[in-house]
Amino acid sequence: MVVEPSALFSFDVEEFDAPVSRGRPMTMDEQMELGGRGQARTLDLLATLGLRATMFTTANFALAHPGLQRRAALDHEIASHAHFHASFRTEDLATSREVLRRTSGQEVLGFRRPRLQSTDPAAIAAAGYCYDSSVNPVWLPGRYANLRAPRVPHRTGAIVEVPISASPRLRVPLFWLAWKNLPMVAVRDACERCLAADGVLNLFWHPWEFVDLAGQGLPLHMRRVDGERMCDRFAAFAEWMRARARIMPIGDWLAGARMIAG
């Protein structure tokens, strides 16, 4: 049987605290305003393109934007991005899942920790999740040293790990910064290599990338492509990818692959 290649699209839906982590003061209202504006733009774009994705959402964001949360849940998978983006406690696994279940009306099966930090798989499973998508299997100075981590989805105890995609052999990273700092010809080549080797891609972005970030105090490598330019780049990439793979939420793919219950 020939299995059609799949591209798993997801977004980390969160309060916009990237400037705060770099020393620029922002109130929570300001963080939520820009984060909400980005999510509204992202949902509009996905609707125009006819795409479904996984929304890894902080409970904090869901409580601040109940209308956007309900709208996202109509078409997309809702998963957990912890309770707050700037801090994490193990008990947040359970509390964020409960908030997201209540605000979305969905069962919440997936978890991704902010900044792709590691979390005990047993704790994730104990909180009721079926999969974790927090591993970035690349080497990035000062952030990740995961060159020995598996690149493809696999089971770790009771949890399925779904790593962020990186190309075979050279492990060219394909997380959100690639779209800002690598030529798109290199990004597309790495994606094609992943699909050929693995049959699946796991890619993610942030809704705040889809609004104008001028004046927000971010370094160039984080804001090189933003706003309408990012929308256009994403739309062109999605159409290119649609000719090569099925684009779907992570949970749908895992259920189809019988790695989690449907």
SVG drawing of the C-alpha trace seen along z (x, -y; Angstrom):
<svg xmlns="http://www.w3.org/2000/svg" viewBox="-18 -51 44 53">
<polyline fill="none" stroke="black" stroke-width="0.4" points="0.0,0.0 1.3,-3.5 0.9,-5.9 0.5,-9.6 3.1,-11.9 1.7,-14.2 2.6,-17.7 1.5,-18.5 1.0,-22.2 0.7,-23.8 0.8,-27.2 1.9,-28.1 -0.9,-30.4 0.3,-32.5 0.7,-35.9 3.3,-37.9 6.0,-37.9 9.0,-37.7 10.0,-41.4 9.6,-40.9 12.1,-38.0 14.6,-40.5 14.1,-43.1 11.4,-45.3 8.4,-46.0 5.0,-45.0 1.8,-44.7 -0.2,-41.5 -2.9,-43.4 -0.4,-44.5 0.9,-41.0 -2.6,-39.6 -3.7,-42.4 -0.9,-41.6 -1.2,-37.8 -5.0,-38.0 -4.5,-40.2 -2.1,-37.6 -4.4,-34.7 -7.4,-36.4 -5.2,-37.0 -3.9,-33.4 -7.4,-32.0 -8.5,-34.2 -5.5,-33.0 -6.1,-29.4 -9.8,-29.7 -8.9,-31.4 -6.4,-28.6 -8.8,-25.8 -6.3,-24.4 -6.7,-22.8 -3.9,-22.8 -3.1,-22.1 -3.3,-25.1 -1.0,-24.7 -2.6,-27.2 -1.7,-28.5 -4.6,-28.4 -3.8,-32.0 -4.5,-33.0 -7.7,-30.9 -9.1,-32.6 -8.2,-36.0 -9.7,-35.4 -12.7,-33.1 -14.1,-34.1 -11.0,-33.3 -10.7,-30.1 -14.2,-29.0 -13.5,-30.1 -10.3,-28.1 -12.0,-25.0 -14.5,-25.0 -11.9,-24.0 -8.7,-23.1 -7.2,-20.8 -6.7,-22.4 -3.7,-21.2 -1.8,-22.6 1.1,-25.0 1.1,-25.0 -0.8,-27.5 1.5,-30.5 4.2,-31.0 6.7,-32.6 6.7,-30.1 6.1,-26.4 5.2,-24.1 4.5,-20.4 1.0,-20.9 0.3,-23.2 0.1,-20.2 -3.2,-19.2 -4.6,-22.6 -4.0,-23.9 -5.5,-20.8 -8.7,-21.2 -9.0,-24.9 -8.5,-24.1 -11.0,-21.3 -13.6,-23.6 -13.0,-26.6 -12.8,-24.6 -15.3,-21.8 -12.6,-19.4 -10.7,-16.5 -7.1,-17.8 -4.6,-15.1 -1.4,-17.0 1.2,-19.1 4.1,-21.3 6.1,-23.1 7.0,-26.7 10.4,-27.3 10.5,-23.5 11.9,-22.6 11.9,-19.0 9.3,-17.6 9.1,-14.2 7.0,-12.0 5.5,-10.2 4.2,-13.5 2.7,-14.4 1.0,-11.0 -0.2,-11.3 -2.0,-14.6 -4.0,-12.8 -2.1,-13.6 -1.4,-11.2 1.4,-13.0 4.2,-15.6 5.6,-17.8 8.4,-19.6 11.6,-18.1 13.6,-20.1 16.2,-17.5 18.9,-20.0 21.9,-21.8 21.3,-25.5 23.9,-27.4 22.5,-28.4 19.2,-26.7 19.2,-23.1 21.7,-20.3 19.5,-17.4 21.5,-15.9 21.1,-12.4 17.3,-12.7 15.1,-10.8 13.9,-12.9 10.6,-11.0 7.5,-10.2 8.1,-7.4 6.7,-6.1 8.3,-7.0 6.5,-5.0 2.8,-6.0 3.5,-9.1 4.1,-9.5 6.9,-12.0 6.4,-14.0 9.6,-16.0 9.8,-19.2 11.1,-18.3 14.8,-18.5 16.3,-17.2 18.0,-13.8 21.8,-13.7 22.5,-17.4 19.5,-18.1 18.7,-21.4 16.2,-22.9 12.6,-23.5 11.1,-25.3 9.7,-28.8 13.0,-30.7 13.9,-28.9 11.2,-30.8 12.8,-34.1 16.5,-33.3 17.0,-30.6 16.4,-31.0 13.0,-29.4 14.7,-27.2 16.7,-25.7 13.6,-25.3 11.7,-23.6 14.6,-21.3 14.9,-20.2 11.1,-19.6 11.3,-17.4 14.1,-15.4 12.1,-14.9 9.0,-13.7 11.1,-11.4 12.9,-9.9 10.1,-9.9 6.8,-10.4 5.9,-13.1 6.8,-16.7 6.0,-18.5 6.2,-22.3 5.1,-25.2 4.8,-29.0 3.4,-31.6 0.3,-33.8 2.2,-36.9 4.5,-36.4 1.6,-37.3 1.2,-40.9 3.6,-43.9 6.3,-43.6 8.0,-46.9 8.8,-48.8 8.4,-45.7 12.1,-45.5 12.7,-42.1 16.1,-41.2 16.3,-41.0 16.4,-37.2 13.0,-37.1 11.2,-39.8 13.0,-39.6 9.7,-38.4 6.5,-39.4 3.0,-40.8 1.6,-40.6 4.9,-39.5 4.8,-36.5 1.2,-35.8 2.2,-35.8 5.2,-33.6 3.1,-31.1 0.3,-31.0 2.8,-30.3 4.5,-27.6 1.2,-26.0 0.2,-25.8 3.6,-24.4 3.2,-21.8 -0.3,-20.9 1.0,-19.5 3.3,-17.2 1.6,-16.1 -1.7,-16.1 -1.7,-19.0 -3.4,-18.2 -3.4,-18.6 -1.0,-16.4 -3.7,-14.5 -5.4,-13.5 -2.2,-12.1 -1.5,-10.1 -5.0,-8.7 -4.7,-7.7 -1.3,-6.1 -2.9,-4.2 -0.4,-5.8 -3.1,-7.2 -6.8,-6.4 -9.0,-8.3"/>
</svg>
